[in-house]
């Protein structure tokens, strides 16, 4: 996952991909790191999905702009629109199924 530092970088990922994942994380968050590793493993199956990670503790202004008030939080964008927002208890199996469903609709026609 690419480490992002600005709102512009986030928007660039969202607007240049049919499917994108933005992961809001924290430096001192053990759960954030564990989930990040698993999300990266899931995303390996979907090479056309762009993804990025932003440190919410370093960039609270960007978190506020995206209405992120707790960490970790993952947002799935499809065709530049927020489709799924998952926080705290991230169901990785459900996330994988949703990405696969959108991926197949868009890329596996």
PyMOL commands that set and color helices and strands:
alter all, ss='L'
color gray80, all
select helices_A, chain A and resi 7-15+30-43+60-65+92-107
alter helices_A, ss='H'
color red, helices_A
select strands_A, chain A and resi 2-4+19-25+50-55+73-78+81-87
alter strands_A, ss='S'
color yellow, strands_A
deselect
rebuild
show_as cartoon
